Amino acid sequence: ELSSQKKFDEIKKANQAAAKKLVEDQFSSSSEEDDEDAEVKQGKILAKTFTIYTSQTDGDASELQRTRQYMNEAFQSGAMTCLICIASVKRNQAVWSCCGCFCIFHLVCIQKWAKDSLFLVSSVTDDDFGKKDYPWPCPKCRFEYKRSETPSRYYCYCGKVENPTLDPWLVPHSCGQICEREFKPPCGHKCLLLCHPGPCPPCPKMVTTACHCKKAKPVPRRCSAKEWSCRLLCGRTLPCGQHTCENVCHAGDCQPCPRVSKQRCICGRQTGERLCASPQWQCDQVCGKRLPCGNHTCEQVCHAGPCGDCPRSGKRSCPCGKSKFTLPCTEDVPTCGDSCDKILECGIHKCSQRCHRGPCEICRQEVEKQCRCGKHTKRMPCHKPYLCETKCTKIRDCQKHQCRRKCCSGNCPPCDQVCGRTLGCRNHKCPSGCHRGSCNPCPETVDVKCNCGKTVIKVPCGRERTIKPPKCKQLCSRPPTCHHPTQEKHYCHFGRCPPCRQSCQKILICGHLCPVSCHDEALVKQTGSHQSAGPWEQPSEPAFIQTALPCPPCEVPIPVECLGQHEVSPLPCHSANPYSCKRFCGRLLACQNHTCMKECHRVTKLNGSADGKKVGPECLQCEEECTKPRPPGCPHRCVLPCHPGDCPSCLQMLKIKCHCKLSILYIECLKLTSADLKEKELLISCKNQCPKELPCGHRCKEVCHSGSCPLNCSQKVKLRCLCKRLKKEIQCSKIKEGRVSLECDALCKEMKRKASEIKEAEAKAAIEEEKRRQQAELEAFENRLKGRRKNKRRKDEVEVEQSSWQKYKNLIMLPMFGVAVVMVAW
């Protein structure tokens, strides 16, 4: 039971949410936003289609208005209508476009139209039905196509792609490629737009062309407007050969000469004013000149040249043409007396009279004639036609009515009755003659108006029930339904006006104006006491009623100061009361050192204190120790609690080390902190000798002091000369500075010279001793080498005689070795 109740509640909430969303969508402008999004998308597609063209024209799109109109109709829902079936042409349907009027039809409809048109023409005019190749017309512009041009496949507008795919980012039924159709009239260039409906725009290419009269210098112009006039006089010689063309530079041949001059007629008898462009003219007088026969005159009207021979001279025939006579021109040709024998009007019999002048009589011979339908025969004069009273029973080309014509030859005329069938628009009947097949589209158009009736579009009759009304750019003229004198400006529309979004501006209790949107016609869900009987009961849709809501609380910001007077904040008018800003109070306590740490609170002003920043009885009392800063160098804290004014002097002892860090001294804190630099130097000194060592290696002679030790060492040290014989005591600081030196005397130099001579004698003796030792070793080595040579010479004295091969083997082997090398290399 609990689970079913839970499901029931969930379904109820879902239905309520759906109903609320439906109502919000009904009174929102989402449809307008969707239309705006569609217009933005359509604009991007049009811009993409025209990009290549406008790049050639530097952004000029004035020549694309006609093509843009066709493309807008392709995007607009219901704008493209097939005039054969009176139905909308959708994106995913196969279509065919006429090359004359660029109207779009369903491919199936135009195939049926072509088939019916060919059948109708052939059945009426072709005796051998279907043998002749008759054309079929476009349903709209009547542009004729051959039988072989009947469309059988679905192509894009430019004819490159068969069955183009549906792409939402392309023009419907377009392949997205460059059109490349030749311009009309042809100029050698091709269309640069993407595959598009309607005619191709004028050629945007730039060409260099001269004016019509070829006088001006050639200039670059658009190929579609390459014919231009330099506005100078043409000056070309006119056909009259006397005057020149006085018109401004123009296309084509020059106009006839407009000047008038006196010209004689062809025969030269009369003179009259005639246009220079047509100087030859004939007067209305007969020539009257005597012919060469001397008996007759010329009967021709004003002519040029000789009159010619007399027409009655020479051999002349009799009226029947069987005999010829040579007679003077003054005598008439007599009849020959033979039968006439000319074919009569019937085309069968001959004239039985004698040779006579004038036309022959009608044929009066009786013949047996057959009627036109071929069912009856009768004897009657040949010149009279024979029509029987039998009515034709054949069905006419409409395949509905009989011919009913008397004595019909079989080639029955088209049905002369009115079709009268109801057309596809369901409003009119077909006014054409009775015919077979489907009727032509309704030729009538119907006006579809907006709500105010100022914007009107014409649509084919029958489409007014399905096409959307036009978007009107006129403002809605309905009176407002809220308390405002005028409503917001919005365009003409059907149905209720959108909710008023103007500011309410009613005067509130506080005196301000209500700033929220108008709420005189707010939709409120109607609450009822109806309880559902159970989960099986279908929940009813929530009802919304339109009612006026009260104005909300005033939200106008008013500056209000907090309780502790720290800040001024803007608060809504309906809740503008003193408040706590949540900061610390911050008022200076009686100790004059700390501030009140209590949260922002109301403070009662004491008597005699006009300042709002003074501490009050509600503030805290200071209970902290004194934290005032001590004199420099005093590490002790104040022994008193937090107090106003200065702290007392510190009387405690300080334990510190002396300058040399060897002794510990005890000094009063007050003396140390109040003493100057010299006094502090004496107080911290232990009065003993400084234990530090100078750079020279001696100990500092000063009393315990601060800083670095002085470098002028006064202790005496011994200084010797270079030979170490002389010595002298001098201060250490002078030696370090290099200001004092001890030079050797003459005795030192004499002793140094004698010592060097002794060293040279000892070196020479050592060299002589070394030479003697090396000479003795050389002699001993040569003695040993002589004994070995004697033993070897004795062995060499025993010689062995060589064979001939050993003597000549080198002379034999060397050429053979060379030959072998050459052979191997070859």
Buried (B, 14 or more C-beta within 10 A) or exposed (E): EEEEEEEBEEEEEEBBEEBBEEBEEEBEEEEBEEEEEEEEEBEEBBEBBBEBBBEBBEEEBEBBEBBBEBBEBBBEEBBBBBBBBBBBBBBEBBBBBBBBBBBBBBBBBBBBBBBBBBBBBBBBEEEEEEEEEBBBBBBBEEEEBEEEEBBEEBBBBBBBBEEBEEEEEBBBBBBBEBBBBBBEEEBEBBBBBBBBBBBBBBBBBEBEBBBBBEEBEEEEBBBBEBEBBBEEBBEEEBEBEEBEBBBEBBEEEBEEBEEEEEBBBBBEEBEEEBBBBEBEBEBEEBBEEEBEBEEBEBEEEBBEEEBEEBEBBEEBEBBBEBBEEEBEBEEEBEBBEEBBBBEBEEEEBEBBEEBBEEEBBEBEEEBEBEBBBEEBEEEEEBBEEBEBEBEBEEEBBBEEBEBEBBBBEEEBEBBEEEBEEEBBBEEBEBEEBBBBBBBBBBEEEBEBBBBBEEBEBEBBBBBBEEBEBBEBEEEBEBEBBBEBEEBBEBBBBEEEBBBBEBEBEBEBEEEBEBBEEBBBBBBEEEEEEEEEEEBEEEBEEBEBEEEEEEBEEBBBEBEBBBBBBBEEEEBEBBEBEEBEBEEBBBBBBEBEBBBBEBEBBEBEEEEEEEEEEBBBEEBBEBEEEBEBEBBEBBEEEBEEEBBEEEBEEBEEEBEEEBBBEEBEBEBBBBEBBEBEEEEBBEBBBBEEEBEBEBEEEBBBBEEBBEEEBBEEBEEEBEBEBEBEEBEEEBBBBBBBEEEEEBEBEEEBEEEEEEEEEEEEEEEEEEEEEEEEEEEEEEEEEEEEEEEEEEEEEEEEEEEEEEEEEEEEEEEEEEEEEEEEEEEEEE
